[in-house]
Amino acid sequence: MQLLHIDSSVLGVDSVSRALSAEIVARQAALHPGLRVKHRDLAKDAAQHLSAAHLAAWRGAKAESPELDEDLAKGNTYIEELFAADLIVIGAPMYNFSIPSQLKAWIDRVVIAGKTFRYGPNGPEGLLSPRKKVFIASSRGNVYHAGSPAAALEHHESYLTAVLSFIGLTDVTIVRAEGVAFGAQAKEAAMLRARENIAALVA
């Protein structure tokens, strides 16, 4: 089996989402002996944000620079990695009520009409297999779960699950640690709950 591990936090060793994503990967490796892991650190090696030049190149124009050509190739590799993976683990902290821009840049490079989804008579159709399993390691400083006072500001997990579903990835499990900015005790409790959820994963 092949696992694609994506991290997007800029906090390095201090990152909650990185700690949780690594533990999810370790749990999957224990469940699936011989698992092959591909790690993408988007904070260290991010794709460029979309530009008019990218769109022109997708329509057949010549890349205007070697840097753009290299970045287009990186985007193609992202898509190949996504199709090759049986399991996908995404470390996704909440930044300003949504996801990091590095993760959004990755999404913009893999959500491509004709490659990961298509428009048909009944509307858009995801082209990735729904049998792929996705795990999101979610970290949030405040508390945004349904029913909480700040729930209306949550454009983080809801966005990720929506865009993944759009390309066919509907089997999504979220492991969440939130309220981690409320002090050391609250962070420790949130991490404990998240780790209990990881230990309970059975596939």
C-alpha positions in Angstrom: 0.0 0.0 0.0 1.0 3.6 -0.6 0.5 6.5 1.8 0.7 10.2 0.9 1.6 12.3 3.9 1.2 16.0 3.5 2.2 18.6 6.1 1.5 22.3 5.8 2.2 24.0 9.2 4.9 26.6 9.3 5.7 25.8 13.0 8.1 22.9 12.5 8.7 20.9 15.6 6.2 23.1 17.6 3.4 22.2 15.3 0.4 20.3 16.7 -0.9 19.2 13.3 2.6 17.8 12.4 2.7 15.8 15.6 -0.7 14.4 14.9 -0.2 13.7 11.3 3.1 11.8 12.1 1.2 9.7 14.7 -1.5 8.9 12.2 1.1 7.8 9.7 2.7 5.6 12.4 -0.6 4.1 13.3 -1.3 3.3 9.6 2.2 1.8 9.3 1.4 -0.5 12.2 -1.9 -1.5 10.7 -0.5 -2.1 7.2 3.0 -3.8 7.3 5.1 -2.8 4.3 3.3 0.5 3.9 5.2 2.9 1.6 5.1 6.5 2.7 5.7 9.6 0.5 6.0 12.8 2.6 5.3 16.2 1.2 6.3 19.2 3.4 4.5 22.1 1.8 5.9 24.7 4.2 9.4 23.8 3.0 8.7 23.2 -0.7 5.4 24.9 -1.7 4.1 25.2 -5.2 3.7 28.7 -6.6 0.2 30.2 -6.4 -1.8 30.1 -9.5 -1.2 32.8 -12.1 -2.4 33.8 -15.6 0.8 32.1 -16.9 -0.2 28.8 -15.3 -3.6 28.9 -16.9 -2.1 29.8 -20.2 0.3 26.9 -20.1 -2.6 24.5 -19.2 -4.2 25.8 -22.4 -1.2 24.9 -24.5 1.0 28.1 -24.3 4.7 27.7 -23.9 5.9 28.2 -20.3 7.3 31.7 -20.0 10.2 30.7 -17.8 12.2 27.6 -16.5 10.8 28.3 -13.1 7.2 28.1 -14.3 8.0 24.9 -16.3 9.4 23.4 -13.1 6.4 24.4 -11.1 4.0 23.0 -13.7 5.9 19.7 -13.4 5.6 19.8 -9.6 1.8 20.2 -10.0 1.7 17.2 -12.3 3.6 15.2 -9.7 1.2 16.2 -7.0 -1.7 14.7 -9.1 0.3 11.5 -9.8 1.0 11.1 -6.0 -2.7 11.6 -5.2 -3.8 8.9 -7.7 -1.0 6.5 -6.5 -2.0 6.7 -2.8 -4.3 4.3 -1.1 -4.1 6.4 2.1 -3.8 10.1 2.4 -2.8 12.0 5.6 -3.1 15.7 5.6 -1.7 17.9 8.5 -3.9 21.0 8.4 -3.8 23.7 11.1 -6.3 26.5 11.0 -4.9 29.8 10.0 -7.3 32.8 10.2 -10.4 30.6 10.1 -9.2 28.5 7.1 -6.2 26.5 5.9 -2.6 27.6 5.3 -1.9 29.2 1.9 0.6 26.5 1.2 -2.1 23.8 1.4 -4.5 26.0 -0.7 -1.7 26.2 -3.3 -1.5 22.3 -3.3 -5.3 22.1 -3.7 -5.3 24.5 -6.6 -2.8 22.3 -8.3 -4.7 19.0 -7.8 -8.3 20.1 -8.3 -8.1 20.3 -12.1 -10.9 19.8 -14.5 -10.3 16.8 -16.8 -7.7 15.4 -14.3 -9.2 14.9 -10.9 -12.8 15.9 -11.7 -14.9 16.4 -14.8 -18.2 18.0 -15.8 -20.8 15.7 -17.2 -24.5 15.8 -17.9 -25.3 15.7 -14.2 -22.7 18.2 -13.1 -19.2 17.7 -11.6 -17.9 14.2 -11.0 -14.8 13.3 -8.9 -12.3 11.1 -10.7 -10.4 9.8 -7.7 -11.5 6.5 -6.1 -13.8 6.8 -3.1 -12.0 3.7 -1.8 -9.1 5.9 -0.9 -9.0 6.8 2.8 -8.2 10.3 3.9 -7.1 11.3 7.5 -7.0 15.0 8.4 -4.9 16.0 11.4 -6.7 19.2 12.4 -5.4 21.7 14.9 -7.1 24.9 16.0 -6.2 27.5 18.7 -9.9 28.3 19.4 -12.9 26.0 19.6 -15.0 25.8 16.4 -16.9 22.5 16.6 -20.6 22.5 15.8 -22.6 24.2 18.6 -19.6 26.2 19.9 -19.9 30.1 19.9 -17.3 30.4 17.2 -18.7 27.6 14.9 -19.8 30.1 12.3 -16.2 31.1 11.7 -15.1 27.6 10.8 -14.0 27.5 7.2 -11.3 24.9 7.8 -12.4 21.3 8.1 -15.6 22.1 6.3 -13.6 23.5 3.3 -11.2 20.6 3.2 -13.9 17.9 3.4 -15.9 19.7 0.7 -13.0 20.1 -1.8 -11.8 16.5 -1.2 -15.3 15.2 -1.8 -15.5 17.2 -5.0 -12.7 15.2 -6.5 -14.1 11.9 -5.2 -12.4 11.5 -1.8 -15.4 11.0 0.4 -14.0 8.6 3.1 -12.5 11.3 5.4 -11.6 10.9 9.1 -10.8 14.0 11.1 -8.5 13.8 14.1 -8.9 17.1 15.9 -7.1 19.0 18.6 -8.7 22.4 19.2 -8.5 25.0 21.9 -4.7 24.5 22.0 -4.2 28.2 22.5 -6.1 28.2 25.8 -3.0 27.3 27.9 -0.8 24.3 28.5 -3.5 22.3 30.3 -6.1 22.7 27.6 -3.5 21.9 24.9 -2.5 18.7 26.8 -6.1 17.6 27.1 -6.8 18.3 23.4 -3.7 16.3 22.4 -4.7 13.4 24.7 -8.2 13.2 23.1 -6.7 13.3 19.6 -4.2 10.6 20.4 -6.9 8.4 21.9 -8.7 8.8 18.5 -5.6 7.9 16.6 -5.0 4.8 18.8 -8.6 3.7 18.0 -8.2 3.8 14.3 -8.7 0.4 12.8 -7.9 0.9 9.1 
